[in-house]
């Protein structure tokens, strides 16, 4: 039996592999969004929500930035 973090990482690896098999883009670069546009992407995500993007887990600007930064390339 594996620990929860290892199981989550394996699930993410398999999910990415499945998305790749469908030809889905996995990064902003794959979508044609240059790295230089990252601040604008983050601002657009935040603009209708103020300081917090609501959802299952509310996200502040730092969290949104970390998520987009992890998929920029």
N, CA, C, O and CB atoms as a CASP TS submission, in Angstrom:
PFRMAT TS
TARGET T0000
AUTHOR 0000-0000-0000
METHOD Language model
MODEL 1
PARENT N/A
ATOM      1  N   UNK     1       0.848  -1.184   0.000  1.00  0.00           N
ATOM      2  CA  UNK     1       0.000   0.000   0.000  1.00  0.00           C
ATOM      3  C   UNK     1       0.894   1.249   0.000  1.00  0.00           C
ATOM      4  O   UNK     1       1.942   1.262   0.647  1.00  0.00           O
ATOM      5  CB  UNK     1      -0.965  -0.003   1.234  1.00  0.00           C
ATOM      6  N   UNK     2       0.485   2.283  -0.717  1.00  0.00           N
ATOM      7  CA  UNK     2       1.290   3.498  -0.816  1.00  0.00           C
ATOM      8  C   UNK     2       0.702   4.595   0.065  1.00  0.00           C
ATOM      9  O   UNK     2      -0.453   4.532   0.486  1.00  0.00           O
ATOM     10  CB  UNK     2       1.378   3.975  -2.279  1.00  0.00           C
ATOM     11  N   UNK     3       1.524   5.592   0.327  1.00  0.00           N
ATOM     12  CA  UNK     3       1.022   6.723   1.094  1.00  0.00           C
ATOM     13  C   UNK     3       0.144   7.602   0.195  1.00  0.00           C
ATOM     14  O   UNK     3       0.159   7.462  -1.028  1.00  0.00           O
ATOM     15  CB  UNK     3       2.197   7.547   1.696  1.00  0.00           C
ATOM     16  N   UNK     4      -0.605   8.492   0.804  1.00  0.00           N
ATOM     17  CA  UNK     4      -1.586   9.311   0.078  1.00  0.00           C
ATOM     18  C   UNK     4      -0.928  10.193  -0.979  1.00  0.00           C
ATOM     19  O   UNK     4      -1.474  10.348  -2.071  1.00  0.00           O
ATOM     20  CB  UNK     4      -2.366  10.182   1.054  1.00  0.00           C
ATOM     21  N   UNK     5       0.229  10.770  -0.677  1.00  0.00           N
ATOM     22  CA  UNK     5       0.896  11.644  -1.644  1.00  0.00           C
ATOM     23  C   UNK     5       1.362  10.861  -2.863  1.00  0.00           C
ATOM     24  O   UNK     5       1.223  11.333  -3.992  1.00  0.00           O
ATOM     25  CB  UNK     5       2.086  12.353  -0.992  1.00  0.00           C
ATOM     26  N   UNK     6       1.909   9.683  -2.653  1.00  0.00           N
ATOM     27  CA  UNK     6       2.339   8.842  -3.772  1.00  0.00           C
ATOM     28  C   UNK     6       1.151   8.426  -4.632  1.00  0.00           C
ATOM     29  O   UNK     6       1.239   8.417  -5.860  1.00  0.00           O
ATOM     30  CB  UNK     6       3.075   7.599  -3.255  1.00  0.00           C
ATOM     31  N   UNK     7       0.057   8.086  -3.992  1.00  0.00           N
ATOM     32  CA  UNK     7      -1.148   7.693  -4.726  1.00  0.00           C
ATOM     33  C   UNK     7      -1.686   8.871  -5.539  1.00  0.00           C
ATOM     34  O   UNK     7      -2.100   8.697  -6.685  1.00  0.00           O
ATOM     35  CB  UNK     7      -2.231   7.175  -3.752  1.00  0.00           C
ATOM     36  N   UNK     8      -1.681  10.069  -4.947  1.00  0.00           N
ATOM     37  CA  UNK     8      -2.151  11.253  -5.665  1.00  0.00           C
ATOM     38  C   UNK     8      -1.254  11.547  -6.854  1.00  0.00           C
ATOM     39  O   UNK     8      -1.746  11.854  -7.939  1.00  0.00           O
ATOM     40  CB  UNK     8      -2.207  12.467  -4.729  1.00  0.00           C
ATOM     41  N   UNK     9       0.058  11.456  -6.663  1.00  0.00           N
ATOM     42  CA  UNK     9       0.986  11.709  -7.770  1.00  0.00           C
ATOM     43  C   UNK     9       0.814  10.696  -8.893  1.00  0.00           C
ATOM     44  O   UNK     9       0.893  11.053 -10.069  1.00  0.00           O
ATOM     45  CB  UNK     9       2.426  11.683  -7.268  1.00  0.00           C
ATOM     46  N   UNK    10       0.583   9.451  -8.545  1.00  0.00           N
ATOM     47  CA  UNK    10       0.349   8.433  -9.565  1.00  0.00           C
ATOM     48  C   UNK    10      -0.957   8.708 -10.311  1.00  0.00           C
ATOM     49  O   UNK    10      -1.028   8.539 -11.528  1.00  0.00           O
ATOM     50  CB  UNK    10       0.316   7.030  -8.928  1.00  0.00           C
ATOM     51  N   UNK    11      -1.978   9.128  -9.587  1.00  0.00           N
ATOM     52  CA  UNK    11      -3.241   9.489 -10.240  1.00  0.00           C
ATOM     53  C   UNK    11      -3.062  10.652 -11.195  1.00  0.00           C
ATOM     54  O   UNK    11      -3.614  10.643 -12.295  1.00  0.00           O
ATOM     55  CB  UNK    11      -4.297   9.837  -9.200  1.00  0.00           C
ATOM     56  N   UNK    12      -2.300  11.647 -10.791  1.00  0.00           N
ATOM     57  CA  UNK    12      -2.031  12.784 -11.678  1.00  0.00           C
ATOM     58  C   UNK    12      -1.236  12.356 -12.912  1.00  0.00           C
ATOM     59  O   UNK    12      -1.518  12.807 -14.022  1.00  0.00           O
ATOM     60  CB  UNK    12      -1.269  13.879 -10.921  1.00  0.00           C
ATOM     61  N   UNK    13      -0.246  11.487 -12.718  1.00  0.00           N
ATOM     62  CA  UNK    13       0.552  10.998 -13.847  1.00  0.00           C
ATOM     63  C   UNK    13      -0.338  10.275 -14.859  1.00  0.00           C
ATOM     64  O   UNK    13      -0.224  10.489 -16.066  1.00  0.00           O
ATOM     65  CB  UNK    13       1.673  10.055 -13.352  1.00  0.00           C
ATOM     66  N   UNK    14      -1.210   9.431 -14.357  1.00  0.00           N
ATOM     67  CA  UNK    14      -2.101   8.694 -15.255  1.00  0.00           C
ATOM     68  C   UNK    14      -3.109   9.616 -15.930  1.00  0.00           C
ATOM     69  O   UNK    14      -3.438   9.418 -17.100  1.00  0.00           O
ATOM     70  CB  UNK    14      -2.834   7.600 -14.489  1.00  0.00           C
ATOM     71  N   UNK    15      -3.602  10.619 -15.210  1.00  0.00           N
ATOM     72  CA  UNK    15      -4.542  11.579 -15.793  1.00  0.00           C
ATOM     73  C   UNK    15      -3.870  12.354 -16.926  1.00  0.00           C
ATOM     74  O   UNK    15      -4.456  12.523 -17.996  1.00  0.00           O
ATOM     75  CB  UNK    15      -5.069  12.554 -14.711  1.00  0.00           C
ATOM     76  N   UNK    16      -2.637  12.827 -16.693  1.00  0.00           N
ATOM     77  CA  UNK    16      -1.885  13.532 -17.744  1.00  0.00           C
ATOM     78  C   UNK    16      -1.693  12.638 -18.966  1.00  0.00           C
ATOM     79  O   UNK    16      -1.859  13.080 -20.102  1.00  0.00           O
ATOM     80  CB  UNK    16      -0.513  14.000 -17.209  1.00  0.00           C
ATOM     81  N   UNK    17      -1.342  11.375 -18.719  1.00  0.00           N
ATOM     82  CA  UNK    17      -1.135  10.433 -19.831  1.00  0.00           C
ATOM     83  C   UNK    17      -2.426  10.258 -20.628  1.00  0.00           C
ATOM     84  O   UNK    17      -2.396  10.195 -21.857  1.00  0.00           O
ATOM     85  CB  UNK    17      -0.643   9.059 -19.301  1.00  0.00           C
ATOM     86  N   UNK    18      -3.542  10.182 -19.940  1.00  0.00           N
ATOM     87  CA  UNK    18      -4.833  10.053 -20.612  1.00  0.00           C
ATOM     88  C   UNK    18      -5.140  11.300 -21.437  1.00  0.00           C
ATOM     89  O   UNK    18      -5.569  11.201 -22.587  1.00  0.00           O
ATOM     90  CB  UNK    18      -5.951   9.805 -19.586  1.00  0.00           C
ATOM     91  N   UNK    19      -4.917  12.483 -20.839  1.00  0.00           N
ATOM     92  CA  UNK    19      -5.138  13.724 -21.584  1.00  0.00           C
ATOM     93  C   UNK    19      -4.254  13.780 -22.823  1.00  0.00           C
ATOM     94  O   UNK    19      -4.710  14.183 -23.893  1.00  0.00           O
ATOM     95  CB  UNK    19      -4.869  14.942 -20.691  1.00  0.00           C
ATOM     96  N   UNK    20      -2.995  13.378 -22.687  1.00  0.00           N
ATOM     97  CA  UNK    20      -2.089  13.339 -23.836  1.00  0.00           C
ATOM     98  C   UNK    20      -2.627  12.402 -24.913  1.00  0.00           C
ATOM     99  O   UNK    20      -2.541  12.714 -26.100  1.00  0.00           O
ATOM    100  CB  UNK    20      -0.680  12.896 -23.399  1.00  0.00           C
ATOM    101  N   UNK    21      -3.182  11.256 -24.514  1.00  0.00           N
ATOM    102  CA  UNK    21      -3.706  10.293 -25.487  1.00  0.00           C
ATOM    103  C   UNK    21      -4.881  10.873 -26.277  1.00  0.00           C
ATOM    104  O   UNK    21      -5.163  10.437 -27.393  1.00  0.00           O
ATOM    105  CB  UNK    21      -4.141   9.007 -24.777  1.00  0.00           C
ATOM    106  N   UNK    22      -5.560  11.856 -25.691  1.00  0.00           N
ATOM    107  CA  UNK    22      -6.672  12.520 -26.370  1.00  0.00           C
ATOM    108  C   UNK    22      -6.206  13.702 -27.216  1.00  0.00           C
ATOM    109  O   UNK    22      -6.991  14.297 -27.954  1.00  0.00           O
ATOM    110  CB  UNK    22      -7.696  12.990 -25.352  1.00  0.00           C
ATOM    111  N   UNK    23      -4.919  14.034 -27.100  1.00  0.00           N
ATOM    112  CA  UNK    23      -4.394  15.178 -27.825  1.00  0.00           C
ATOM    113  C   UNK    23      -4.700  16.510 -27.151  1.00  0.00           C
ATOM    114  O   UNK    23      -4.650  17.563 -27.787  1.00  0.00           O
ATOM    115  CB  UNK    23      -4.944  15.185 -29.212  1.00  0.00           C
ATOM    116  N   UNK    24      -5.016  16.455 -25.863  1.00  0.00           N
ATOM    117  CA  UNK    24      -5.344  17.683 -25.129  1.00  0.00           C
ATOM    118  C   UNK    24      -4.072  18.451 -24.778  1.00  0.00           C
ATOM    119  O   UNK    24      -3.045  17.848 -24.465  1.00  0.00           O
ATOM    120  CB  UNK    24      -6.139  17.353 -23.845  1.00  0.00           C
ATOM    121  N   UNK    25      -4.140  19.788 -24.828  1.00  0.00           N
ATOM    122  CA  UNK    25      -2.990  20.576 -24.390  1.00  0.00           C
ATOM    123  C   UNK    25      -2.811  20.453 -22.878  1.00  0.00           C
ATOM    124  O   UNK    25      -3.785  20.385 -22.129  1.00  0.00           O
ATOM    125  CB  UNK    25      -3.161  22.058 -24.794  1.00  0.00           C
ATOM    126  N   UNK    26      -1.549  20.426 -22.443  1.00  0.00           N
ATOM    127  CA  UNK    26      -1.259  20.267 -21.023  1.00  0.00           C
ATOM    128  C   UNK    26      -0.603  21.499 -20.414  1.00  0.00           C
ATOM    129  O   UNK    26      -0.491  21.608 -19.192  1.00  0.00           O
ATOM    130  CB  UNK    26      -0.372  19.071 -20.815  1.00  0.00           C
ATOM    131  N   UNK    27      -0.173  22.421 -21.257  1.00  0.00           N
ATOM    132  CA  UNK    27       0.489  23.622 -20.755  1.00  0.00           C
ATOM    133  C   UNK    27      -0.094  24.848 -21.459  1.00  0.00           C
ATOM    134  O   UNK    27      -0.757  24.736 -22.490  1.00  0.00           O
ATOM    135  CB  UNK    27       2.031  23.541 -20.970  1.00  0.00           C
ATOM    136  N   UNK    28       0.166  26.003 -20.885  1.00  0.00           N
ATOM    137  CA  UNK    28      -0.231  27.241 -21.564  1.00  0.00           C
ATOM    138  C   UNK    28       0.516  27.378 -22.880  1.00  0.00           C
ATOM    139  O   UNK    28      -0.034  27.880 -23.860  1.00  0.00           O
ATOM    140  CB  UNK    28       0.035  28.470 -20.669  1.00  0.00           C
ATOM    141  N   UNK    29       1.764  26.934 -22.905  1.00  0.00           N
ATOM    142  CA  UNK    29       2.555  26.962 -24.141  1.00  0.00           C
ATOM    143  C   UNK    29       1.859  26.144 -25.232  1.00  0.00           C
ATOM    144  O   UNK    29       1.805  26.563 -26.389  1.00  0.00           O
ATOM    145  CB  UNK    29       3.987  26.417 -23.888  1.00  0.00           C
ATOM    146  N   UNK    30       1.325  24.968 -24.856  1.00  0.00           N
ATOM    147  CA  UNK    30       0.590  24.129 -25.808  1.00  0.00           C
ATOM    148  C   UNK    30      -0.618  24.863 -26.387  1.00  0.00           C
ATOM    149  O   UNK    30      -1.034  24.596 -27.514  1.00  0.00           O
ATOM    150  CB  UNK    30       0.135  22.834 -25.130  1.00  0.00           C
ATOM    151  N   UNK    31      -1.175  25.789 -25.608  1.00  0.00           N
ATOM    152  CA  UNK    31      -2.332  26.565 -26.044  1.00  0.00           C
ATOM    153  C   UNK    31      -1.931  27.819 -26.833  1.00  0.00           C
ATOM    154  O   UNK    31      -2.785  28.561 -27.318  1.00  0.00           O
ATOM    155  CB  UNK    31      -3.167  26.960 -24.840  1.00  0.00           C
ATOM    156  N   UNK    32      -0.610  28.038 -26.949  1.00  0.00           N
ATOM    157  CA  UNK    32      -0.131  29.206 -27.666  1.00  0.00           C
ATOM    158  C   UNK    32      -0.034  30.459 -26.809  1.00  0.00           C
ATOM    159  O   UNK    32       0.063  31.568 -27.336  1.00  0.00           O
ATOM    160  CB  UNK    32      -1.019  29.473 -28.821  1.00  0.00           C
ATOM    161  N   UNK    33      -0.060  30.290 -25.493  1.00  0.00           N
ATOM    162  CA  UNK    33       0.043  31.424 -24.576  1.00  0.00           C
ATOM    163  C   UNK    33       1.509  31.570 -24.176  1.00  0.00           C
ATOM    164  O   UNK    33       2.052  30.692 -23.504  1.00  0.00           O
ATOM    165  CB  UNK    33      -0.879  31.229 -23.312  1.00  0.00           C
ATOM    166  N   UNK    34       2.163  32.671 -24.579  1.00  0.00           N
ATOM    167  CA  UNK    34       3.570  32.846 -24.214  1.00  0.00           C
ATOM    168  C   UNK    34       3.743  33.127 -22.724  1.00  0.00           C
ATOM    169  O   UNK    34       2.861  33.688 -22.075  1.00  0.00           O
ATOM    170  CB  UNK    34       4.184  33.979 -25.025  1.00  0.00           C
ATOM    171  N   UNK    35       4.888  32.729 -22.204  1.00  0.00           N
ATOM    172  CA  UNK    35       5.208  32.908 -20.791  1.00  0.00           C
ATOM    173  C   UNK    35       5.065  34.371 -20.360  1.00  0.00           C
ATOM    174  O   UNK    35       4.672  34.653 -19.228  1.00  0.00           O
ATOM    175  CB  UNK    35       6.627  32.418 -20.508  1.00  0.00           C
ATOM    176  N   UNK    36       5.380  35.282 -21.253  1.00  0.00           N
ATOM    177  CA  UNK    36       5.302  36.713 -20.950  1.00  0.00           C
ATOM    178  C   UNK    36       3.876  37.168 -20.653  1.00  0.00           C
ATOM    179  O   UNK    36       3.680  38.189 -19.993  1.00  0.00           O
ATOM    180  CB  UNK    36       5.860  37.517 -22.105  1.00  0.00           C
ATOM    181  N   UNK    37       2.884  36.427 -21.131  1.00  0.00           N
ATOM    182  CA  UNK    37       1.478  36.783 -20.922  1.00  0.00           C
ATOM    183  C   UNK    37       0.924  36.267 -19.596  1.00  0.00           C
ATOM    184  O   UNK    37      -0.234  36.529 -19.271  1.00  0.00           O
ATOM    185  CB  UNK    37       0.640  36.246 -22.060  1.00  0.00           C
ATOM    186  N   UNK    38       1.728  35.541 -18.831  1.00  0.00           N
ATOM    187  CA  UNK    38       1.251  34.946 -17.588  1.00  0.00           C
ATOM    188  C   UNK    38       0.639  35.973 -16.630  1.00  0.00           C
ATOM    189  O   UNK    38      -0.432  35.707 -16.085  1.00  0.00           O
ATOM    190  CB  UNK    38       2.387  34.232 -16.903  1.00  0.00           C
ATOM    191  N   UNK    39       1.267  37.132 -16.399  1.00  0.00           N
ATOM    192  CA  UNK    39       0.628  38.112 -15.504  1.00  0.00           C
ATOM    193  C   UNK    39      -0.762  38.542 -15.983  1.00  0.00           C
ATOM    194  O   UNK    39      -1.664  38.738 -15.169  1.00  0.00           O
ATOM    195  CB  UNK    39       1.513  39.340 -15.369  1.00  0.00           C
ATOM    196  N   UNK    40      -0.935  38.688 -17.296  1.00  0.00           N
ATOM    197  CA  UNK    40      -2.235  39.071 -17.837  1.00  0.00           C
ATOM    198  C   UNK    40      -3.259  37.957 -17.638  1.00  0.00           C
ATOM    199  O   UNK    40      -4.416  38.230 -17.319  1.00  0.00           O
ATOM    200  CB  UNK    40      -2.114  39.417 -19.324  1.00  0.00           C
ATOM    201  N   UNK    41      -2.845  36.713 -17.823  1.00  0.00           N
ATOM    202  CA  UNK    41      -3.737  35.568 -17.609  1.00  0.00           C
ATOM    203  C   UNK    41      -4.212  35.548 -16.153  1.00  0.00           C
ATOM    204  O   UNK    41      -5.395  35.345 -15.882  1.00  0.00           O
ATOM    205  CB  UNK    41      -3.019  34.229 -17.968  1.00  0.00           C
ATOM    206  N   UNK    42      -3.287  35.760 -15.227  1.00  0.00           N
ATOM    207  CA  UNK    42      -3.628  35.764 -13.799  1.00  0.00           C
ATOM    208  C   UNK    42      -4.573  36.925 -13.490  1.00  0.00           C
ATOM    209  O   UNK    42      -5.561  36.747 -12.778  1.00  0.00           O
ATOM    210  CB  UNK    42      -2.346  35.864 -12.927  1.00  0.00           C
ATOM    211  N   UNK    43      -4.278  38.101 -14.018  1.00  0.00           N
ATOM    212  CA  UNK    43      -5.149  39.260 -13.785  1.00  0.00           C
ATOM    213  C   UNK    43      -6.555  39.016 -14.314  1.00  0.00           C
ATOM    214  O   UNK    43      -7.536  39.370 -13.659  1.00  0.00           O
ATOM    215  CB  UNK    43      -4.558  40.510 -14.442  1.00  0.00           C
ATOM    216  N   UNK    44      -6.658  38.419 -15.486  1.00  0.00           N
ATOM    217  CA  UNK    44      -7.984  38.145 -16.050  1.00  0.00           C
ATOM    218  C   UNK    44      -8.749  37.130 -15.213  1.00  0.00           C
ATOM    219  O   UNK    44      -9.968  37.220 -15.073  1.00  0.00           O
ATOM    220  CB  UNK    44      -7.856  37.640 -17.486  1.00  0.00           C
ATOM    221  N   UNK    45      -8.043  36.187 -14.670  1.00  0.00           N
ATOM    222  CA  UNK    45      -8.685  35.194 -13.804  1.00  0.00           C
ATOM    223  C   UNK    45      -9.238  35.847 -12.542  1.00  0.00           C
ATOM    224  O   UNK    45     -10.306  35.477 -12.056  1.00  0.00           O
ATOM    225  CB  UNK    45      -7.691  34.084 -13.429  1.00  0.00           C
ATOM    226  N   UNK    46      -8.504  36.815 -12.022  1.00  0.00           N
ATOM    227  CA  UNK    46      -8.872  37.450 -10.757  1.00  0.00           C
ATOM    228  C   UNK    46      -9.864  38.603 -10.922  1.00  0.00           C
ATOM    229  O   UNK    46     -10.551  38.952  -9.961  1.00  0.00           O
ATOM    230  CB  UNK    46      -7.635  37.955 -10.069  1.00  0.00           C
ATOM    231  N   UNK    47      -9.959  39.201 -12.105  1.00  0.00           N
ATOM    232  CA  UNK    47     -10.655  40.479 -12.243  1.00  0.00           C
ATOM    233  C   UNK    47     -12.122  40.470 -11.836  1.00  0.00           C
ATOM    234  O   UNK    47     -12.617  41.488 -11.352  1.00  0.00           O
ATOM    235  CB  UNK    47     -10.560  40.925 -13.637  1.00  0.00           C
ATOM    236  N   UNK    48     -12.818  39.391 -12.007  1.00  0.00           N
ATOM    237  CA  UNK    48     -14.236  39.353 -11.643  1.00  0.00           C
ATOM    238  C   UNK    48     -14.472  38.882 -10.210  1.00  0.00           C
ATOM    239  O   UNK    48     -15.613  38.814  -9.751  1.00  0.00           O
ATOM    240  CB  UNK    48     -14.982  38.452 -12.593  1.00  0.00           C
ATOM    241  N   UNK    49     -13.383  38.559  -9.507  1.00  0.00           N
ATOM    242  CA  UNK    49     -13.537  37.956  -8.185  1.00  0.00           C
ATOM    243  C   UNK    49     -12.903  38.750  -7.055  1.00  0.00           C
ATOM    244  O   UNK    49     -13.029  38.361  -5.893  1.00  0.00           O
ATOM    245  CB  UNK    49     -12.959  36.594  -8.196  1.00  0.00           C
ATOM    246  N   UNK    50     -12.238  39.829  -7.354  1.00  0.00           N
ATOM    247  CA  UNK    50     -11.570  40.579  -6.286  1.00  0.00           C
ATOM    248  C   UNK    50     -10.350  39.841  -5.784  1.00  0.00           C
ATOM    249  O   UNK    50      -9.490  39.449  -6.572  1.00  0.00           O
ATOM    250  CB  UNK    50     -12.529  40.839  -5.132  1.00  0.00           C
ATOM    251  N   UNK    51     -10.268  39.649  -4.481  1.00  0.00           N
ATOM    252  CA  UNK    51      -9.079  39.049  -3.876  1.00  0.00           C
ATOM    253  C   UNK    51      -9.112  37.523  -3.828  1.00  0.00           C
ATOM    254  O   UNK    51      -8.070  36.890  -3.657  1.00  0.00           O
ATOM    255  CB  UNK    51      -8.907  39.577  -2.490  1.00  0.00           C
ATOM    256  N   UNK    52     -10.290  36.929  -3.976  1.00  0.00           N
ATOM    257  CA  UNK    52     -10.433  35.481  -3.831  1.00  0.00           C
ATOM    258  C   UNK    52     -11.291  34.920  -4.963  1.00  0.00           C
ATOM    259  O   UNK    52     -12.390  35.413  -5.219  1.00  0.00           O
ATOM    260  CB  UNK    52     -11.052  35.129  -2.460  1.00  0.00           C
ATOM    261  N   UNK    53     -10.786  33.887  -5.639  1.00  0.00           N
ATOM    262  CA  UNK    53     -11.580  33.164  -6.626  1.00  0.00           C
ATOM    263  C   UNK    53     -12.350  32.101  -5.857  1.00  0.00           C
ATOM    264  O   UNK    53     -11.739  31.233  -5.235  1.00  0.00           O
ATOM    265  CB  UNK    53     -10.679  32.530  -7.770  1.00  0.00           C
ATOM    266  N   UNK    54     -13.682  32.152  -5.887  1.00  0.00           N
ATOM    267  CA  UNK    54     -14.464  31.194  -5.097  1.00  0.00           C
ATOM    268  C   UNK    54     -14.444  29.804  -5.728  1.00  0.00           C
ATOM    269  O   UNK    54     -14.089  29.642  -6.896  1.00  0.00           O
ATOM    270  CB  UNK    54     -15.910  31.680  -4.952  1.00  0.00           C
ATOM    271  N   UNK    55     -14.820  28.834  -4.960  1.00  0.00           N
ATOM    272  CA  UNK    55     -14.919  27.469  -5.449  1.00  0.00           C
ATOM    273  C   UNK    55     -14.811  26.495  -4.297  1.00  0.00           C
ATOM    274  O   UNK    55     -14.897  26.884  -3.132  1.00  0.00           O
ATOM    275  CB  UNK    55     -13.839  27.185  -6.492  1.00  0.00           C
ATOM    276  N   UNK    56     -14.622  25.225  -4.626  1.00  0.00           N
ATOM    277  CA  UNK    56     -14.484  24.196  -3.588  1.00  0.00           C
ATOM    278  C   UNK    56     -13.394  24.596  -2.606  1.00  0.00           C
ATOM    279  O   UNK    56     -13.530  24.430  -1.393  1.00  0.00           O
ATOM    280  CB  UNK    56     -14.163  22.815  -4.215  1.00  0.00           C
ATOM    281  N   UNK    57     -12.304  25.130  -3.162  1.00  0.00           N
ATOM    282  CA  UNK    57     -11.203  25.635  -2.339  1.00  0.00           C
ATOM    283  C   UNK    57     -10.922  27.060  -2.811  1.00  0.00           C
ATOM    284  O   UNK    57     -10.286  27.233  -3.851  1.00  0.00           O
ATOM    285  CB  UNK    57      -9.906  24.713  -2.447  1.00  0.00           C
ATOM    286  N   UNK    58     -11.372  28.087  -2.088  1.00  0.00           N
ATOM    287  CA  UNK    58     -11.151  29.465  -2.509  1.00  0.00           C
ATOM    288  C   UNK    58      -9.658  29.741  -2.706  1.00  0.00           C
ATOM    289  O   UNK    58      -8.824  29.317  -1.906  1.00  0.00           O
ATOM    290  CB  UNK    58     -11.742  30.440  -1.478  1.00  0.00           C
ATOM    291  N   UNK    59      -9.339  30.455  -3.782  1.00  0.00           N
ATOM    292  CA  UNK    59      -7.944  30.696  -4.148  1.00  0.00           C
ATOM    293  C   UNK    59      -7.634  32.188  -4.139  1.00  0.00           C
ATOM    294  O   UNK    59      -8.373  32.987  -4.715  1.00  0.00           O
ATOM    295  CB  UNK    59      -7.638  30.101  -5.532  1.00  0.00           C
ATOM    296  N   UNK    60      -6.539  32.558  -3.482  1.00  0.00           N
ATOM    297  CA  UNK    60      -6.092  33.947  -3.532  1.00  0.00           C
ATOM    298  C   UNK    60      -5.139  34.116  -4.722  1.00  0.00           C
ATOM    299  O   UNK    60      -4.853  33.152  -5.432  1.00  0.00           O
ATOM    300  CB  UNK    60      -5.396  34.362  -2.191  1.00  0.00           C
ATOM    301  N   UNK    61      -4.657  35.325  -4.934  1.00  0.00           N
ATOM    302  CA  UNK    61      -3.787  35.620  -6.074  1.00  0.00           C
ATOM    303  C   UNK    61      -2.525  34.744  -6.060  1.00  0.00           C
ATOM    304  O   UNK    61      -2.078  34.294  -7.116  1.00  0.00           O
ATOM    305  CB  UNK    61      -3.395  37.107  -6.068  1.00  0.00           C
ATOM    306  N   UNK    62      -1.953  34.500  -4.884  1.00  0.00           N
ATOM    307  CA  UNK    62      -0.749  33.662  -4.803  1.00  0.00           C
ATOM    308  C   UNK    62      -1.035  32.236  -5.265  1.00  0.00           C
ATOM    309  O   UNK    62      -0.222  31.638  -5.969  1.00  0.00           O
ATOM    310  CB  UNK    62      -0.204  33.647  -3.369  1.00  0.00           C
ATOM    311  N   UNK    63      -2.169  31.697  -4.879  1.00  0.00           N
ATOM    312  CA  UNK    63      -2.529  30.330  -5.281  1.00  0.00           C
ATOM    313  C   UNK    63      -2.786  30.265  -6.783  1.00  0.00           C
ATOM    314  O   UNK    63      -2.327  29.341  -7.455  1.00  0.00           O
ATOM    315  CB  UNK    63      -3.776  29.844  -4.506  1.00  0.00           C
ATOM    316  N   UNK    64      -3.521  31.245  -7.308  1.00  0.00           N
ATOM    317  CA  UNK    64      -3.801  31.282  -8.750  1.00  0.00           C
ATOM    318  C   UNK    64      -2.488  31.401  -9.526  1.00  0.00           C
ATOM    319  O   UNK    64      -2.299  30.726 -10.539  1.00  0.00           O
ATOM    320  CB  UNK    64      -4.753  32.469  -9.103  1.00  0.00           C
ATOM    321  N   UNK    65      -1.600  32.244  -9.057  1.00  0.00           N
ATOM    322  CA  UNK    65      -0.298  32.422  -9.696  1.00  0.00           C
ATOM    323  C   UNK    65       0.504  31.120  -9.673  1.00  0.00           C
ATOM    324  O   UNK    65       1.118  30.753 -10.675  1.00  0.00           O
ATOM    325  CB  UNK    65       0.491  33.544  -9.001  1.00  0.00           C
ATOM    326  N   UNK    66       0.501  30.429  -8.547  1.00  0.00           N
ATOM    327  CA  UNK    66       1.239  29.162  -8.434  1.00  0.00           C
ATOM    328  C   UNK    66       0.682  28.116  -9.390  1.00  0.00           C
ATOM    329  O   UNK    66       1.441  27.375 -10.015  1.00  0.00           O
ATOM    330  CB  UNK    66       1.184  28.634  -6.991  1.00  0.00           C
ATOM    331  N   UNK    67      -0.631  28.055  -9.505  1.00  0.00           N
ATOM    332  CA  UNK    67      -1.259  27.065 -10.406  1.00  0.00           C
ATOM    333  C   UNK    67      -0.880  27.354 -11.855  1.00  0.00           C
ATOM    334  O   UNK    67      -0.427  26.458 -12.567  1.00  0.00           O
ATOM    335  CB  UNK    67      -2.808  27.076 -10.247  1.00  0.00           C
ATOM    336  N   UNK    68      -1.061  28.593 -12.296  1.00  0.00           N
ATOM    337  CA  UNK    68      -0.725  28.916 -13.682  1.00  0.00           C
ATOM    338  C   UNK    68       0.766  28.802 -13.947  1.00  0.00           C
ATOM    339  O   UNK    68       1.169  28.395 -15.036  1.00  0.00           O
ATOM    340  CB  UNK    68      -1.199  30.315 -14.023  1.00  0.00           C
ATOM    341  N   UNK    69       1.589  29.153 -12.973  1.00  0.00           N
ATOM    342  CA  UNK    69       3.037  29.041 -13.149  1.00  0.00           C
ATOM    343  C   UNK    69       3.460  27.570 -13.317  1.00  0.00           C
ATOM    344  O   UNK    69       4.444  27.273 -13.994  1.00  0.00           O
ATOM    345  CB  UNK    69       3.770  29.674 -11.943  1.00  0.00           C
ATOM    346  N   UNK    70       2.713  26.674 -12.700  1.00  0.00           N
ATOM    347  CA  UNK    70       3.065  25.251 -12.794  1.00  0.00           C
ATOM    348  C   UNK    70       2.721  24.647 -14.159  1.00  0.00           C
ATOM    349  O   UNK    70       3.194  23.559 -14.486  1.00  0.00           O
ATOM    350  CB  UNK    70       2.351  24.469 -11.700  1.00  0.00           C
ATOM    351  N   UNK    71       1.916  25.332 -14.948  1.00  0.00           N
ATOM    352  CA  UNK    71       1.529  24.800 -16.264  1.00  0.00           C
ATOM    353  C   UNK    71       1.920  25.732 -17.410  1.00  0.00           C
ATOM    354  O   UNK    71       1.422  25.588 -18.526  1.00  0.00           O
ATOM    355  CB  UNK    71       0.029  24.553 -16.303  1.00  0.00           C
ATOM    356  N   UNK    72       2.802  26.677 -17.136  1.00  0.00           N
ATOM    357  CA  UNK    72       3.169  27.628 -18.177  1.00  0.00           C
ATOM    358  C   UNK    72       3.970  26.948 -19.283  1.00  0.00           C
ATOM    359  O   UNK    72       3.790  27.273 -20.457  1.00  0.00           O
ATOM    360  CB  UNK    72       3.969  28.785 -17.580  1.00  0.00           C
ATOM    361  N   UNK    73       4.857  26.003 -18.930  1.00  0.00           N
ATOM    362  CA  UNK    73       5.651  25.275 -19.947  1.00  0.00           C
ATOM    363  C   UNK    73       5.674  23.808 -19.627  1.00  0.00           C
ATOM    364  O   UNK    73       6.284  23.027 -20.356  1.00  0.00           O
ATOM    365  CB  UNK    73       7.095  25.815 -20.030  1.00  0.00           C
TER
END
